[in-house]
Amino acid sequence: MICAIQDSALLSTIGVMELQQVAASFAYPQLDANVKLFIFVLAALFYFALCYPLTLLSRYLERRLGQGF
């Protein structure tokens, strides 16, 4: 799950680049630099909010399923 987002070079590049392009399309027309910064920080928080719970789930599943029989 998390590997598809972070470890795959293609998906990571496409995902991060697409998120950056969407954030830029909202930010660059703005005249106020603080609004631009807010939009980019919001995009970074969105990426973090997407990856962090998946990382926790991945760690839990690795511990749970990694135990020997």
N, C-alpha and C positions, 0 to 999 in steps of 0.2 A: 504494500500500500504506500508507505512513505517512500519506499525506494523508487516508485514510479514518479514521484514528485521531485525528490531531491537527487537521487543517484543517477538516474538516466540522463545522459548528456543531452539527448535530443529533447526530451520532455522538459527538462529543467531550463534549457535555453529557450525553447518556445514559450513555456509558461512564464518565465521571468520577463522575457522580451515583450510578450503580449501584455502582461500586467503593466510594464513600464510604458508601453505605447498608449494604453488606455489612460493611465494616470497623466501622461504628458498631454494627451488630447484634451483633458479637462484643465490641466494646470497652465499650459502655455498661453491660452487666450486671456488669462487673468492678468490684471495690471499690478496688483498688490503682491509683493514678494512673499509676504507672510501667508497669503492664501495659497500660493504655489507650493511653499514649503509644507503647509498643512496637508495638501492633497498628496504629495509624495510620502509624507509620514503616514498618512492614512492608508496608502497602498502598501507600505511596508508592514503596517500592523495587520492588514488583511492577509498578507502572505504568511506572517507569523501565526495568526489565528488559524490558518489553514493547516500549517505544518506541525505546530506544537502538539495539538491533540492526537494527531496521527502518530507522532513520535512516541507519545506516552502509551498509546494503544499498542504500538509495535513492541516497545520494551516489555509491556505486561505480557503480551502473547509469547514473546521469546522466553521469558522466565517461566511462564505457565507450561508451555509446550516443550521447553528444553530439559525438563526433568526426565531422568532415565526411568525405565520401566522396572 
